[in-house]
Amino acid sequence: MRRLLLLISLLLLVATACDRSARDADPAAQGADIDSLAARPPAAYERRMLFLAGPEARPVVALFDFATLDDGAGLHRFARAWRGEAGRWDSVLVATWEDAPARAPWLIVPHGPFRLLVGDDGEVEALVYRGERSELRLVPAPEFAAWSRGRGAQLRLRSAQLARDGARTPGVLLDVQLARELPRVAASAAPSARDSAASTAAHAETTVYDEAYVTDGEELHVVLTGAPGAGDVLWVIAGPEERVVEGARLEEAAAASTRTRGASVVWRLAAPDAALEGELRAEGQPLELGVGDALGPAPVALFLVRGWVELRGVRRQVYGLLRRGKA
């Protein structure tokens, strides 16, 4: 019996080694795979999670922001995270790195102190940053509302928890996924991966847009984004009611200064088709971000906002996060 088991084990080892050798000895198959990835058009992928907890006088917000630029030669990845409270911002994570071409370049991947927990269904179960002195963990729950436009834009609302050094804060989360093709650039002689990415990004039209998520902390959720791929879309969840309005935009205006407060930024929202209007005011100092070295999509400013939204004559106080981005 022992001899039989030993013989079976040896046969399995030989078969495995032969199979591995056959795969390794087939450069044509590997080259074809690489060529198929390189043949894809250049594209930019974005994934971000905007967390809100409140509506206390000092709501807590957090933003995990990821972008990937696929230029055919490789992937150029960007990961950023911030936590905001009472007009103060803490930078949690800023990382840029390059990866080999992949079949699913839009997926978030771990890097350095940033870790990712993913379930068997492929859904993100936790985003974790482990620093030398502290840990920040964002734990999304299953979605309770979703909107999408083809494969290029998807918005999902989830309950979530933000934990810092073990202290958990419950809240809500806007999960944004965007994808868009970029113009293909004629290759120069043996360009480097970063030169190729820079050339692709330079030929893509740069757009600056605002994206806001506000809530009353109960049943009202208002999302407005002007991101390429999504278009100017207003998405409103009010209890069991859900509405999507195309072409809605935030209009920015400077508020008059007072003795106690300097001039702040105000955004006005009007969507007659949804019987909705509102006003958002920046609270505290915005976080101005330097993105001169960013090749792909990136946030350029973050604002904590408060204000009101009036839906069919009922006015509600709201709070949230406004992200100004470039694409």
MIMARTOR-218706 format. One line per 8 residues: for each residue x, y, z negated of C-alpha. Coordinates in nm, 3 decimals. Layout:
BEGIN
X:Y:Z | ...
This chain:
BEGIN
0.000:0.000:0.000 | 0.282:0.237:-0.091 | 0.456:0.161:0.239 | 0.133:0.238:0.426 | 0.091:0.572:0.248 | 0.454:0.660:0.313 | 0.416:0.576:0.683 | 0.104:0.793:0.712
0.282:1.085:0.539 | 0.579:1.057:0.775 | 0.352:1.051:1.078 | 0.170:1.363:0.957 | 0.498:1.547:0.902 | 0.624:1.453:1.247 | 0.297:1.559:1.410 | 0.301:1.894:1.230
0.663:1.958:1.324 | 0.596:1.867:1.686 | 0.293:2.096:1.700 | 0.491:2.384:1.550 | 0.778:2.323:1.790 | 0.541:2.317:2.085 | 0.393:2.651:1.984 | 0.732:2.807:1.919
0.864:2.673:2.250 | 0.585:2.832:2.453 | 0.701:3.192:2.505 | 0.467:3.225:2.802 | 0.164:3.188:2.576 | 0.308:3.431:2.324 | 0.396:3.679:2.596 | 0.047:3.656:2.744
-0.101:3.729:2.403 | 0.120:4.035:2.355 | 0.044:4.155:2.708 | -0.331:4.127:2.645 | -0.299:4.344:2.335 | -0.084:4.599:2.516 | -0.338:4.615:2.800 | -0.604:4.756:2.571
-0.668:5.129:2.612 | -0.521:5.351:2.338 | -0.767:5.402:2.053 | -0.809:5.570:1.716 | -0.984:5.396:1.427 | -1.100:5.556:1.102 | -1.237:5.413:0.780 | -1.307:5.622:0.472
-1.498:5.586:0.151 | -1.637:5.896:-0.022 | -1.732:5.829:-0.384 | -1.961:6.055:-0.591 | -2.047:6.030:-0.961 | -2.261:6.283:-1.145 | -2.463:6.499:-1.156 | -2.290:6.620:-1.472
-2.141:6.969:-1.485 | -1.815:6.814:-1.373 | -1.892:6.538:-1.122 | -1.616:6.296:-1.027 | -1.538:6.240:-0.661 | -1.283:6.025:-0.481 | -1.182:5.976:-0.120 | -0.997:5.677:0.025
-0.906:5.774:0.382 | -0.754:5.538:0.641 | -0.665:5.587:1.008 | -0.497:5.372:1.271 | -0.364:5.488:1.606 | -0.325:5.202:1.856 | -0.109:5.311:2.151 | -0.056:4.963:2.297
0.307:4.948:2.182 | 0.209:4.915:1.817 | -0.012:5.039:1.537 | 0.054:5.360:1.347 | -0.126:5.350:1.016 | -0.212:5.622:0.767 | -0.353:5.578:0.416 | -0.448:5.859:0.181
-0.646:5.879:-0.143 | -0.748:6.156:-0.381 | -0.953:6.193:-0.697 | -1.131:6.520:-0.775 | -1.299:6.656:-1.086 | -1.400:7.008:-1.192 | -1.228:7.167:-0.895 | -0.902:6.982:-0.961
-0.750:6.731:-0.722 | -0.509:6.448:-0.793 | -0.321:6.292:-0.503 | -0.326:5.916:-0.551 | -0.179:5.773:-0.232 | -0.008:5.906:0.081 | 0.150:5.646:0.310 | 0.243:5.615:0.678
0.384:5.303:0.841 | 0.400:5.111:1.166 | 0.266:4.763:1.241 | 0.287:4.522:1.529 | -0.013:4.505:1.768 | -0.308:4.314:1.619 | -0.636:4.174:1.748 | -0.838:4.371:1.490
-0.648:4.698:1.444 | -0.945:4.866:1.273 | -0.915:4.652:0.960 | -0.772:4.807:0.643 | -0.450:4.636:0.538 | -0.253:4.652:0.211 | 0.072:4.844:0.191 | 0.314:4.910:-0.095
0.127:4.985:-0.420 | -0.207:4.979:-0.235 | -0.390:4.647:-0.259 | -0.709:4.518:-0.105 | -0.955:4.255:-0.224 | -1.167:4.103:0.053 | -1.450:3.852:0.017 | -1.510:3.538:0.223
-1.751:3.737:0.443 | -1.481:3.990:0.530 | -1.636:4.268:0.321 | -1.410:4.487:0.108 | -1.462:4.401:-0.259 | -1.211:4.646:-0.408 | -0.953:4.907:-0.310 | -0.675:4.912:-0.568
-0.384:5.149:-0.617 | -0.134:5.035:-0.879 | 0.108:5.311:-0.969 | 0.390:5.299:-1.221 | 0.177:5.456:-1.495 | -0.185:5.420:-1.387 | -0.428:5.222:-1.174 | -0.721:5.345:-0.967
-0.976:5.092:-0.842 | -1.279:5.152:-0.620 | -1.533:4.868:-0.623 | -1.810:4.894:-0.359 | -2.138:4.705:-0.395 | -2.346:4.574:-0.101 | -2.501:4.847:0.113 | -2.852:4.977:0.044
-2.880:5.179:0.368 | -2.697:5.181:0.702 | -2.694:5.367:1.034 | -2.485:5.297:1.343 | -2.432:5.415:1.700 | -2.304:5.126:1.905 | -1.957:5.010:1.806 | -1.817:5.361:1.773
-1.981:5.484:1.454 | -2.120:5.323:1.142 | -2.236:5.487:0.820 | -2.326:5.284:0.512 | -2.441:5.384:0.164 | -2.349:5.169:-0.133 | -2.352:5.175:-0.508 | -1.997:5.166:-0.643
-1.772:5.196:-0.946 | -1.453:5.397:-0.978 | -1.219:5.266:-1.248 | -0.912:5.451:-1.371 | -0.695:5.262:-1.618 | -0.994:5.042:-1.707 | -1.246:5.325:-1.765 | -1.533:5.269:-1.521
-1.753:5.541:-1.368 | -2.065:5.435:-1.175 | -2.169:5.627:-0.866 | -2.258:5.609:-0.497 | -2.038:5.564:-0.195 | -2.049:5.670:0.170 | -1.858:5.419:0.385 | -1.766:5.563:0.726
-1.622:5.363:1.018 | -1.536:5.531:1.349 | -1.366:5.417:1.669 | -1.290:5.597:1.994 | -1.075:5.547:2.299 | -0.791:5.787:2.374 | -0.652:5.887:2.715 | -0.385:5.660:2.851
-0.049:5.831:2.898 | 0.201:5.731:3.168 | 0.494:5.560:2.997 | 0.842:5.711:3.022 | 1.156:5.501:3.043 | 1.179:5.282:2.732 | 1.000:5.519:2.491 | 1.012:5.450:2.119
0.693:5.345:1.943 | 0.666:5.678:1.761 | 0.734:5.876:2.081 | 0.460:5.677:2.253 | 0.216:5.747:1.971 | 0.306:6.116:1.965 | 0.252:6.140:2.341 | -0.086:5.968:2.316
-0.195:6.194:2.031 | -0.072:6.506:2.209 | -0.279:6.429:2.518 | -0.593:6.362:2.314 | -0.819:6.661:2.261 | -0.794:6.785:1.902 | -1.126:6.852:1.731 | -1.184:7.000:1.386
-1.516:6.909:1.228 | -1.698:6.898:0.894 | -1.843:6.592:0.728 | -2.052:6.622:0.413 | -2.217:6.381:0.175 | -2.443:6.524:-0.098 | -2.697:6.368:-0.332 | -2.928:6.466:-0.616
-2.796:6.170:-0.815 | -3.125:5.984:-0.778 | -3.303:5.905:-0.454 | -3.194:6.180:-0.213 | -2.885:6.121:0.003 | -2.788:6.360:0.283 | -2.502:6.281:0.524 | -2.393:6.511:0.804
-2.099:6.443:1.032 | -1.963:6.604:1.344 | -1.693:6.340:1.392 | -1.622:6.234:1.752 | -1.797:5.906:1.816 | -2.078:5.989:1.577 | -2.170:6.327:1.721 | -2.355:6.593:1.522
-2.577:6.364:1.319 | -2.783:6.433:1.008 | -2.884:6.120:0.814 | -3.134:6.164:0.532 | -3.241:5.901:0.278 | -3.523:6.012:0.047 | -3.646:5.714:-0.151 | -3.806:5.471:0.095
-3.796:5.727:0.378 | -3.506:5.745:0.624 | -3.459:5.997:0.903 | -3.185:6.065:1.161 | -3.163:6.404:1.334 | -2.937:6.461:1.634 | -2.762:6.792:1.692 | -2.773:6.918:1.333
-2.468:7.116:1.218 | -2.333:7.298:0.917 | -2.284:7.671:0.967 | -2.009:7.825:0.759 | -2.031:8.172:0.604 | -1.826:8.349:0.334 | -2.016:8.424:0.015 | -1.992:8.772:-0.134
-1.738:8.798:-0.414 | -1.837:8.887:-0.768 | -1.652:9.007:-1.074 | -1.631:8.660:-1.220 | -1.569:8.458:-0.911 | -1.373:8.520:-0.594 | -1.514:8.472:-0.250 | -1.612:8.112:-0.184
-1.728:7.927:0.122 | -2.095:7.862:0.188 | -2.243:7.623:0.444 | -2.601:7.650:0.561 | -2.797:7.361:0.703 | -3.113:7.387:0.910 | -3.286:7.091:1.073 | -3.640:7.198:1.170
-3.715:6.860:1.328 | -3.665:6.700:0.985 | -3.839:6.982:0.794 | -3.511:7.023:0.607 | -3.288:7.315:0.516 | -3.019:7.370:0.258 | -2.716:7.554:0.135 | -2.388:7.422:-0.003
-2.127:7.626:-0.190 | -1.764:7.531:-0.249 | -1.692:7.482:-0.618 | -1.342:7.546:-0.745 | -1.040:7.552:-0.519 | -1.042:7.335:-0.207 | -0.765:7.089:-0.143 | -0.575:7.215:0.161
-0.381:6.932:0.323 | -0.071:6.957:0.537 | -0.112:6.718:0.830 | 0.147:6.852:1.070 | 0.318:6.513:1.087 | -0.003:6.314:1.122 | -0.028:6.158:1.468 | -0.380:6.026:1.427
-0.705:6.145:1.269 | -0.657:6.318:0.934 | -0.842:6.528:0.676 | -0.731:6.892:0.663 | -0.930:7.009:0.359 | -1.155:6.869:0.087 | -1.424:7.070:-0.092 | -1.631:6.989:-0.398
-1.973:7.137:-0.322 | -2.297:7.216:-0.501 | -2.619:7.362:-0.371 | -2.971:7.278:-0.278 | -3.161:7.087:-0.011 | -3.526:7.154:0.064 | -3.716:6.870:0.227 | -4.077:6.940:0.330
-4.106:7.224:0.081 | -3.953:7.039:-0.216 | -3.619:7.187:-0.325 | -3.363:6.969:-0.505 | -3.024:7.051:-0.652 | -2.742:6.849:-0.495 | -2.369:6.798:-0.535 | -2.109:6.620:-0.328
-1.799:6.626:-0.114 | -1.725:6.801:0.212 | -1.434:6.673:0.420 | -1.293:6.888:0.697 | -1.111:6.665:0.943 | -0.924:6.668:1.268 | -0.957:6.405:1.538
